[in-house]
Amino acid sequence: MENKQDILKRLASPDVQTVSGAIEELRENGDISIVPELLEILLHSNEPAIVTPVTSWLSDVKDSNFKTVLIEKLINAPAQSNKANLLRICWESAIDFSEFLEIFTDILIEEDFINALEASTVIENLNGNIADEKIEVAIRRLSTECKGDKKFLAEDAIAYLEELLVRKQEEEKELAKQAEHRHQHEEDCGCHHHD
């Protein structure tokens, strides 16, 4: 990849063609060492010609270190920055952000409507293995602490999390049933092995 500073300078250009060229360069030869700077650009840009393609490119990053960098930027973002751009990457990404349910819950409850909307979308796209207790705490907090125009966002997130809990419990029951069935089969046919 060409000089990182040159790409960043081109991304900051007022000329849309120059920005597009820099983004194309990223797509072809993207080096994830540039990610922190790109996230910084997203925090301070409203320009769709930059935000949309950069967000799209970052959503495709599969590197496991990316998750940590993104969450750190999100947590430490200044109050008046465009956190929504970073949240959008979280729900568009194939990377699983389930372990950060608590952070997204905080954002939904405590921040402005746009960030809350993006955070609720992230929550509704989580599908990793989240401990039941964490899900229950998030449901409790969303139902008691989310007020005003964000209440319906919280209700949607709660409905999704409750569904997630039910699915997990059904899967656990099914696994227990299969284990019991295997055990019963071994007892009936005497085909279990002894050490």
N, C-alpha and C positions, 0 to 999 in steps of 0.2 A: 504494500500500500504506500502511496505517496506520503510525503510529510504530513503528520497528523495536524500540525499547526496550519498548514495550507488548507486542508479540508475544513477545519474549523473556521478559518477566515472566509472561505467560500460560502460556508453555511450562513455566515453572518451578513453576507452581501444583500443589498436591497434588490439586486437583479434576480428575478425568479429563475432565469436560465442557468445562472451561475450556481444557484442553490440546487437546482435539479441535477446539474452535472456532478456536484459534490455528493449528492445522495445516491446517484447511480454508481459513483466510484465506491461508496460504502457498500452498496448491495453486492457489487462484484468482488471486492477485495477487503470486505469489512474485517477490521481487527478489533477485537472486543476491548482492547486497552483504551479505546476512544469513548467507551460507554459513559463514564462519569461526566465527561464534558458534554456529551449529547443530552444526558439527563438534565444537566444544568441549563442548556439551551431551552429544553422543553419547559422547564420551570419558569422561564422568563420570556417565553414567546407566545403570541396569540396568532401568529401568521400561519394560516392553513397550509400555505405552500411549503412551510418547513415542518410544522407540527404533524400533519397527516403522514407524509412519507417517512419521517424519522420514527414516529410512533409505530408505523407499520414494520419498519426494519427491526426495531428493538423487540417487537412482539414475536419475531421469528428467531431471536437469539435463544439457543438451547443450553449454553454454558451454565453450569450450576452456580458458579460464582456470581453470575449476573443477578440472581435473585437477591443475594445479600447486598450488593451494591445498590440495587433499585430500592429495597426496603429502607436502607440507611438514608438514602436521598429523600425518600418520602417522609420519614420520621423527622429529619432535620430541616425540611423545607421551610423557608420563611413564611409567615402567615399570609402575606399578600401575593404569594407565588401561584403558579398554575399547577397545583398538585393534581388536578383532574387529569392532566396529560399523563402523569405517571400512573395514576390509578387505572387509566384506560389500558395501559400496557399490561397491567396485572390481569385484567379479565380477558384481554385478547391473546395473551401468551399461552403456549402449551405447557409452560412450567407450572407446577402445582404450588400455590401460595397458601394452602390450607393451614399451615403451621402459624400463620399470621392473622388468624381469625380475629383475635383480640384487637389488633391494630386497626383493622377495617371496621370493627364494631365501634371503636373510639371515634374514628373519623365520621362515621354515620351519625353518631350521637352529638359530637361536639363541634363539627365544622359546618360551613355554609352549605346551602342546598345543592350546588353543583358538585362539590366534593362528596357530599352525602349520597347523591344519586350514583356517582361512579363507585363509591364504596359499597353501596347496596348491590350494584351489578357484580362487583368482585365477589361478594359473599354468595350471591346466587349462582356463581360459576365455580365455586370451590367443590372439589369432588375427591379430595384425598382422605386419608385416614385421620379424622379428628376425634380426640377423646370425647366420650359422651359428656363428661363434666364440663369441658370447654364449650361445647354446643349449648348445654343447659344454662351456663353462666351468660353466654351471649344472648340467648333468648330472653332470660330474665332482665338483663340490662336494657335490651332494645324495647321490651314491653313497658318498663317503668321509667326509663330516662329519656326516651325520644319523644319530643313534643312538637306541636305546631305543624307547619307545612311538611315536615319530614316524617310525620307519624305513619303515613301510608307507605313510605319507603321501608320503614322499620317493619311494618306488618308483612310486606312482601318477603323481606329477608327472614322474618320469623317463620313464615309459612314454609319457606324453603328449608330452613334449618330443622324444623319439626319433621318434615318429610325425610330429611337425611337421617335423623335419629330413628325413625320408623324403619327405613330401609336397612340401616345397620343392625337393628334388633332382629329383623326378619332374616337377614343373612346369618346372624349368629345362631338363630333357632334352626335354620336349615343345615348349617354345619354340624350342630349338635345332633340333629336327627340323623344325618348321614353317618356320623361317628357311631351313634347308637345302633343303626342298621348294620354297619360293618361288624361291630362287636357281637351283635345277635347272630349274624351269619357265621362268624367264627365259632361261636358257642354251639350252634346247631350242627355244623358240619365237622367240627373238630379240626378245622384247618389252620388254627392259629399256631404259630411257631413258638417253641420253647427255647429259651437260651440254655 
